[in-house]
Amino acid sequence: MTCVICRQAEPERGTTTVTLTRGKLTFVVRTVPARVCPNCGEACIEEATAAKLLTTAEQLAQAGTQVDVREYAA
């Protein structure tokens, strides 16, 4: 499967940083597993990983957290 952005290369296993913002919350997660294009750098994460990040962000927002930075944990 070629990169959906540049259509020039095959994405490879790697990691990325995901930043989610909702209201006053900024949630940053480093070393998230992803498929990363070696040509343009576009990163795609799996649906299950995205769901986990969104669930965590929702919990943080409900708790009133404003900023949270962490490493990804499977």
MMTF fields as JSON, N, C-alpha, C and O atoms, coordinates in Angstrom:
{
  "mmtfVersion": "1.0.0",
  "mmtfProducer": "UNKNOWN",
  "numBonds": 295,
  "numAtoms": 296,
  "numGroups": 74,
  "numChains": 1,
  "numModels": 1,
  "chainsPerModel": [1],
  "groupsPerChain": [74],
  "chainIdList": ["A"],
  "bondAtomList": [4, 2, 8, 6, 12, 10, 16, 14, 20, 18, 24, 22, 28, 26, 32, 30, 36, 34, 40, 38, 44, 42, 48, 46, 52, 50, 56, 54, 60, 58, 64, 62, 68, 66, 72, 70, 76, 74, 80, 78, 84, 82, 88, 86, 92, 90, 96, 94, 100, 98, 104, 102, 108, 106, 112, 110, 116, 114, 120, 118, 124, 122, 128, 126, 132, 130, 136, 134, 140, 138, 144, 142, 148, 146, 152, 150, 156, 154, 160, 158, 164, 162, 168, 166, 172, 170, 176, 174, 180, 178, 184, 182, 188, 186, 192, 190, 196, 194, 200, 198, 204, 202, 208, 206, 212, 210, 216, 214, 220, 218, 224, 222, 228, 226, 232, 230, 236, 234, 240, 238, 244, 242, 248, 246, 252, 250, 256, 254, 260, 258, 264, 262, 268, 266, 272, 270, 276, 274, 280, 278, 284, 282, 288, 286, 292, 290],
  "bondOrderList": [1, 1, 1, 1, 1, 1, 1, 1, 1, 1, 1, 1, 1, 1, 1, 1, 1, 1, 1, 1, 1, 1, 1, 1, 1, 1, 1, 1, 1, 1, 1, 1, 1, 1, 1, 1, 1, 1, 1, 1, 1, 1, 1, 1, 1, 1, 1, 1, 1, 1, 1, 1, 1, 1, 1, 1, 1, 1, 1, 1, 1, 1, 1, 1, 1, 1, 1, 1, 1, 1, 1, 1, 1],
  "groupList": [{"groupName": "MET", "atomNameList": ["N", "CA", "C", "O"], "elementList": ["N", "C", "C", "O"], "formalChargeList": [0, 0, 0, 0], "bondAtomList": [1, 0, 2, 1, 3, 2], "bondOrderList": [1, 1, 2], "singleLetterCode": "M", "chemCompType": "L-PEPTIDE LINKING"}, {"groupName": "THR", "atomNameList": ["N", "CA", "C", "O"], "elementList": ["N", "C", "C", "O"], "formalChargeList": [0, 0, 0, 0], "bondAtomList": [1, 0, 2, 1, 3, 2], "bondOrderList": [1, 1, 2], "singleLetterCode": "T", "chemCompType": "L-PEPTIDE LINKING"}, {"groupName": "CYS", "atomNameList": ["N", "CA", "C", "O"], "elementList": ["N", "C", "C", "O"], "formalChargeList": [0, 0, 0, 0], "bondAtomList": [1, 0, 2, 1, 3, 2], "bondOrderList": [1, 1, 2], "singleLetterCode": "C", "chemCompType": "L-PEPTIDE LINKING"}, {"groupName": "VAL", "atomNameList": ["N", "CA", "C", "O"], "elementList": ["N", "C", "C", "O"], "formalChargeList": [0, 0, 0, 0], "bondAtomList": [1, 0, 2, 1, 3, 2], "bondOrderList": [1, 1, 2], "singleLetterCode": "V", "chemCompType": "L-PEPTIDE LINKING"}, {"groupName": "ILE", "atomNameList": ["N", "CA", "C", "O"], "elementList": ["N", "C", "C", "O"], "formalChargeList": [0, 0, 0, 0], "bondAtomList": [1, 0, 2, 1, 3, 2], "bondOrderList": [1, 1, 2], "singleLetterCode": "I", "chemCompType": "L-PEPTIDE LINKING"}, {"groupName": "ARG", "atomNameList": ["N", "CA", "C", "O"], "elementList": ["N", "C", "C", "O"], "formalChargeList": [0, 0, 0, 0], "bondAtomList": [1, 0, 2, 1, 3, 2], "bondOrderList": [1, 1, 2], "singleLetterCode": "R", "chemCompType": "L-PEPTIDE LINKING"}, {"groupName": "GLN", "atomNameList": ["N", "CA", "C", "O"], "elementList": ["N", "C", "C", "O"], "formalChargeList": [0, 0, 0, 0], "bondAtomList": [1, 0, 2, 1, 3, 2], "bondOrderList": [1, 1, 2], "singleLetterCode": "Q", "chemCompType": "L-PEPTIDE LINKING"}, {"groupName": "ALA", "atomNameList": ["N", "CA", "C", "O"], "elementList": ["N", "C", "C", "O"], "formalChargeList": [0, 0, 0, 0], "bondAtomList": [1, 0, 2, 1, 3, 2], "bondOrderList": [1, 1, 2], "singleLetterCode": "A", "chemCompType": "L-PEPTIDE LINKING"}, {"groupName": "GLU", "atomNameList": ["N", "CA", "C", "O"], "elementList": ["N", "C", "C", "O"], "formalChargeList": [0, 0, 0, 0], "bondAtomList": [1, 0, 2, 1, 3, 2], "bondOrderList": [1, 1, 2], "singleLetterCode": "E", "chemCompType": "L-PEPTIDE LINKING"}, {"groupName": "PRO", "atomNameList": ["N", "CA", "C", "O"], "elementList": ["N", "C", "C", "O"], "formalChargeList": [0, 0, 0, 0], "bondAtomList": [1, 0, 2, 1, 3, 2], "bondOrderList": [1, 1, 2], "singleLetterCode": "P", "chemCompType": "L-PEPTIDE LINKING"}, {"groupName": "GLY", "atomNameList": ["N", "CA", "C", "O"], "elementList": ["N", "C", "C", "O"], "formalChargeList": [0, 0, 0, 0], "bondAtomList": [1, 0, 2, 1, 3, 2], "bondOrderList": [1, 1, 2], "singleLetterCode": "G", "chemCompType": "PEPTIDE LINKING"}, {"groupName": "LEU", "atomNameList": ["N", "CA", "C", "O"], "elementList": ["N", "C", "C", "O"], "formalChargeList": [0, 0, 0, 0], "bondAtomList": [1, 0, 2, 1, 3, 2], "bondOrderList": [1, 1, 2], "singleLetterCode": "L", "chemCompType": "L-PEPTIDE LINKING"}, {"groupName": "LYS", "atomNameList": ["N", "CA", "C", "O"], "elementList": ["N", "C", "C", "O"], "formalChargeList": [0, 0, 0, 0], "bondAtomList": [1, 0, 2, 1, 3, 2], "bondOrderList": [1, 1, 2], "singleLetterCode": "K", "chemCompType": "L-PEPTIDE LINKING"}, {"groupName": "PHE", "atomNameList": ["N", "CA", "C", "O"], "elementList": ["N", "C", "C", "O"], "formalChargeList": [0, 0, 0, 0], "bondAtomList": [1, 0, 2, 1, 3, 2], "bondOrderList": [1, 1, 2], "singleLetterCode": "F", "chemCompType": "L-PEPTIDE LINKING"}, {"groupName": "ASN", "atomNameList": ["N", "CA", "C", "O"], "elementList": ["N", "C", "C", "O"], "formalChargeList": [0, 0, 0, 0], "bondAtomList": [1, 0, 2, 1, 3, 2], "bondOrderList": [1, 1, 2], "singleLetterCode": "N", "chemCompType": "L-PEPTIDE LINKING"}, {"groupName": "ASP", "atomNameList": ["N", "CA", "C", "O"], "elementList": ["N", "C", "C", "O"], "formalChargeList": [0, 0, 0, 0], "bondAtomList": [1, 0, 2, 1, 3, 2], "bondOrderList": [1, 1, 2], "singleLetterCode": "D", "chemCompType": "L-PEPTIDE LINKING"}, {"groupName": "TYR", "atomNameList": ["N", "CA", "C", "O"], "elementList": ["N", "C", "C", "O"], "formalChargeList": [0, 0, 0, 0], "bondAtomList": [1, 0, 2, 1, 3, 2], "bondOrderList": [1, 1, 2], "singleLetterCode": "Y", "chemCompType": "L-PEPTIDE LINKING"}],
  "groupTypeList": [0, 1, 2, 3, 4, 2, 5, 6, 7, 8, 9, 8, 5, 10, 1, 1, 1, 3, 1, 11, 1, 5, 10, 12, 11, 1, 13, 3, 3, 5, 1, 3, 9, 7, 5, 3, 2, 9, 14, 2, 10, 8, 7, 2, 4, 8, 8, 7, 1, 7, 7, 12, 11, 11, 1, 1, 7, 8, 6, 11, 7, 6, 7, 10, 1, 6, 3, 15, 3, 5, 8, 16, 7, 7],
  "groupIdList": [1, 2, 3, 4, 5, 6, 7, 8, 9, 10, 11, 12, 13, 14, 15, 16, 17, 18, 19, 20, 21, 22, 23, 24, 25, 26, 27, 28, 29, 30, 31, 32, 33, 34, 35, 36, 37, 38, 39, 40, 41, 42, 43, 44, 45, 46, 47, 48, 49, 50, 51, 52, 53, 54, 55, 56, 57, 58, 59, 60, 61, 62, 63, 64, 65, 66, 67, 68, 69, 70, 71, 72, 73, 74],
  "secStructList": [7, 7, 7, 6, 6, 6, 1, 1, 1, 7, 7, 3, 3, 3, 3, 3, 3, 3, 3, 3, 3, 3, 6, 6, 3, 3, 3, 3, 3, 3, 3, 3, 3, 3, 3, 3, 7, 6, 6, 6, 7, 7, 3, 3, 7, 7, 2, 2, 2, 2, 2, 2, 2, 2, 2, 2, 2, 2, 2, 2, 2, 2, 6, 6, 7, 7, 3, 3, 3, 3, 3, 7, 7, 7],
  "xCoordList": [0.84, 0.0, 0.888, 1.708, 0.737, 1.551, 0.952, -0.221, 1.753, 1.338, 0.132, 0.124, -0.868, -2.076, -1.845, -2.66, -0.77, -0.484, 0.404, 0.003, 1.603, 2.545, 2.492, 2.927, 1.962, 1.866, 3.225, 3.297, 4.288, 5.629, 6.364, 7.345, 5.907, 6.648, 5.693, 4.52, 6.229, 5.495, 5.737, 6.886, 4.691, 4.887, 5.519, 5.246, 6.37, 7.09, 6.683, 6.173, 6.91, 6.617, 7.523, 8.714, 6.922, 7.676, 6.829, 5.91, 7.139, 6.365, 6.125, 6.8, 5.144, 4.821, 4.358, 4.139, 4.215, 3.653, 2.259, 2.064, 1.29, -0.099, -0.466, -0.226, -1.046, -1.521, -3.018, -3.489, -3.763, -5.215, -5.589, -5.073, -6.478, -6.93, -8.444, -9.12, -8.965, -10.412, -10.705, -10.292, -11.409, -11.666, -10.358, -9.503, -10.183, -8.955, -7.892, -6.78, -8.218, -7.283, -6.357, -6.802, -5.067, -4.081, -3.421, -2.801, -3.559, -3.075, -2.037, -2.357, -0.798, 0.291, 0.792, 1.11, 0.857, 1.34, 2.5, 2.355, 3.64, 4.846, 4.985, 4.37, 5.767, 6.1, 4.866, 4.812, 3.889, 2.698, 3.055, 3.569, 2.792, 3.096, 2.3, 1.108, 2.979, 2.335, 3.033, 4.12, 2.393, 3.013, 3.434, 2.589, 4.739, 5.267, 5.887, 6.683, 5.516, 6.054, 7.49, 7.732, 8.443, 9.826, 10.06, 11.081, 9.13, 9.275, 8.765, 9.496, 7.519, 6.916, 6.719, 6.451, 6.849, 6.718, 5.303, 5.097, 4.319, 2.93, 2.833, 3.359, 2.159, 2.019, 0.552, -0.319, 0.282, -1.078, -1.071, -0.243, -2.005, -2.101, -3.306, -4.257, -3.257, -4.34, -5.581, -5.491, -6.729, -8.005, -8.082, -8.575, -7.601, -7.645, -6.782, -7.154, -5.644, -4.76, -5.434, -5.399, -6.042, -6.74, -7.884, -8.087, -8.625, -9.741, -9.239, -9.864, -8.109, -7.535, -7.134, -7.385, -6.516, -6.099, -7.306, -7.289, -8.337, -9.541, -10.25, -10.757, -10.291, -10.9, -10.135, -10.735, -8.819, -7.989, -8.184, -8.285, -8.239, -8.452, -9.795, -9.898, -10.813, -12.14, -12.105, -12.7, -11.403, -11.296, -10.55, -10.927, -9.501, -8.741, -9.575, -9.532, -10.337, -11.191, -12.248, -12.519, -12.839, -13.86, -13.275, -13.963, -11.995, -11.331, -10.848, -10.371, -10.971, -10.559, -9.092, -8.582, -8.407, -6.99, -6.829, -7.63, -5.791, -5.55, -4.418, -4.519, -3.334, -2.211, -1.726, -1.541, -1.521, -1.0, -0.069, -0.463, 1.179, 2.166, 2.667, 3.083, 2.627, 3.058, 3.603, 3.428, 4.274, 4.73, 3.622, 2.874, 3.498, 2.466, 2.767, 3.912, 1.747, 1.868, 0.804, -0.387, 1.238, 0.3, -0.628, -1.484],
  "yCoordList": [-1.175, 0.0, 1.243, 1.415, 2.091, 3.301, 4.39, 4.334, 5.356, 6.47, 7.18, 7.468, 7.457, 8.124, 9.608, 10.237, 10.168, 11.59, 11.806, 12.485, 11.236, 11.497, 10.455, 10.719, 9.28, 8.182, 7.806, 7.351, 8.01, 7.747, 6.612, 6.091, 6.221, 5.227, 4.363, 4.691, 3.256, 2.321, 2.69, 2.683, 3.01, 3.326, 2.153, 0.988, 2.492, 1.5, 1.615, 2.65, 0.554, 0.598, 1.633, 1.727, 2.4, 3.42, 3.962, 3.295, 5.164, 5.818, 7.27, 7.827, 7.864, 9.267, 9.887, 9.189, 11.182, 11.901, 12.362, 12.932, 12.116, 12.507, 13.608, 13.476, 14.689, 15.782, 15.926, 16.122, 15.827, 15.979, 17.191, 17.364, 18.025, 19.21, 19.191, 18.963, 19.435, 19.492, 20.49, 20.291, 21.552, 22.586, 23.092, 23.572, 22.994, 23.444, 22.352, 22.607, 21.147, 20.022, 19.953, 20.044, 19.791, 19.442, 18.158, 18.12, 17.107, 15.771, 15.364, 15.236, 15.162, 14.806, 13.411, 13.142, 12.532, 11.172, 10.92, 11.038, 10.575, 10.304, 8.805, 7.995, 8.457, 7.072, 6.207, 5.052, 6.764, 6.007, 5.155, 5.685, 3.834, 2.996, 3.45, 3.743, 3.502, 3.987, 3.427, 2.856, 3.601, 3.334, 4.706, 5.581, 4.905, 6.213, 6.16, 5.271, 7.113, 7.184, 7.707, 8.77, 6.983, 7.442, 8.62, 9.302, 8.857, 9.952, 11.278, 12.269, 11.312, 12.577, 12.686, 13.774, 11.565, 11.595, 11.44, 11.46, 11.287, 11.098, 9.839, 8.789, 9.948, 8.823, 8.433, 9.296, 7.139, 6.618, 5.63, 4.72, 5.817, 4.884, 3.97, 4.319, 2.807, 1.843, 2.328, 3.117, 1.844, 2.252, 1.957, 2.782, 0.796, 0.428, 1.377, 1.733, 1.78, 2.713, 4.078, 4.704, 4.532, 5.819, 5.797, 6.766, 4.7, 4.582, 4.663, 5.305, 4.012, 4.046, 5.472, 5.907, 6.203, 7.571, 8.482, 9.327, 8.313, 9.135, 8.858, 9.784, 7.599, 7.245, 7.89, 8.436, 7.825, 8.442, 9.955, 10.555, 10.573, 12.02, 12.407, 13.419, 11.613, 11.88, 11.829, 12.674, 10.832, 10.703, 11.9, 12.409, 12.338, 13.493, 14.76, 15.567, 14.935, 16.12, 16.148, 17.2, 15.001, 14.93, 15.201, 15.706, 14.86, 15.087, 16.532, 16.922, 17.321, 18.718, 18.959, 20.047, 17.969, 18.108, 19.141, 19.187, 19.971, 20.963, 20.537, 20.721, 19.969, 19.525, 18.185, 18.005, 17.241, 15.924, 15.475, 15.427, 15.143, 14.66, 13.326, 13.215, 12.308, 10.969, 10.156, 10.512, 9.05, 8.075, 7.075, 6.772, 6.557, 5.569, 4.269, 3.817, 3.676, 2.37, 1.455, 1.767, 0.328, -0.607, -1.22, -2.03],
  "zCoordList": [0.0, 0.0, 0.0, 0.902, -0.98, -1.028, -0.148, 0.219, 0.177, 1.03, 0.412, -0.785, 1.217, 0.729, 0.45, -0.224, 0.948, 0.735, -0.487, -1.432, -0.476, -1.574, -2.693, -3.814, -2.387, -3.346, -3.971, -5.112, -3.19, -3.701, -2.994, -3.525, -1.808, -1.031, -0.223, -0.042, 0.253, 1.101, 2.569, 3.011, 3.334, 4.763, 5.517, 5.229, 6.487, 7.275, 8.74, 9.17, 9.498, 10.929, 11.583, 11.288, 12.476, 13.196, 14.331, 14.806, 14.76, 15.809, 15.421, 14.555, 16.087, 15.86, 17.166, 18.156, 17.16, 18.296, 17.908, 16.835, 18.782, 18.54, 19.53, 20.73, 19.024, 19.867, 19.666, 18.546, 20.762, 20.723, 21.566, 22.67, 21.053, 21.767, 21.827, 20.824, 23.025, 23.206, 24.32, 25.462, 23.991, 24.987, 25.56, 24.814, 26.878, 27.536, 27.617, 28.08, 27.174, 27.27, 26.058, 24.914, 26.329, 25.306, 25.775, 26.837, 24.977, 25.321, 24.276, 23.095, 24.714, 23.808, 24.182, 25.341, 23.184, 23.41, 22.45, 21.233, 23.014, 22.216, 21.969, 22.662, 21.015, 20.62, 20.362, 20.783, 19.677, 19.292, 18.074, 17.089, 18.121, 16.966, 15.744, 15.835, 14.603, 13.382, 12.151, 12.238, 11.017, 9.72, 9.209, 9.021, 8.979, 8.622, 7.228, 6.925, 6.391, 5.032, 5.086, 5.658, 4.503, 4.518, 3.565, 3.662, 2.658, 1.702, 2.261, 2.255, 2.744, 3.184, 4.695, 5.205, 5.419, 6.87, 7.397, 8.61, 6.513, 6.948, 7.805, 7.435, 8.951, 9.871, 9.992, 10.11, 9.963, 10.129, 11.287, 11.336, 12.22, 13.335, 13.141, 12.441, 13.762, 13.632, 14.377, 15.317, 13.943, 14.52, 16.019, 16.789, 16.431, 17.858, 18.697, 19.815, 18.161, 18.861, 18.979, 20.038, 17.897, 17.914, 18.925, 19.656, 18.967, 19.915, 21.353, 22.197, 21.632, 22.975, 23.348, 24.472, 22.423, 22.694, 22.922, 23.817, 22.122, 22.274, 23.596, 24.229, 24.018, 25.302, 26.452, 27.377, 26.388, 27.431, 27.448, 28.519, 26.274, 26.189, 26.795, 27.488, 26.538, 27.093, 28.62, 29.288, 29.169, 30.622, 31.222, 32.277, 30.547, 31.03, 30.991, 31.919, 29.916, 29.781, 30.881, 31.46, 31.164, 32.211, 33.595, 34.482, 33.769, 35.056, 35.205, 36.271, 34.141, 34.203, 33.923, 34.192, 33.389, 33.068, 31.957, 31.023, 32.062, 31.014, 30.092, 28.879, 30.64, 29.822, 30.344, 31.547, 29.424, 29.791, 28.678, 27.513, 29.04, 28.079, 28.596, 29.749, 27.737, 28.18, 27.022, 25.857, 27.362, 26.392, 26.173, 27.102, 24.97, 24.669, 25.405, 25.435, 25.994, 26.652, 26.064, 26.102, 25.523, 24.886, 25.897, 25.539]
}
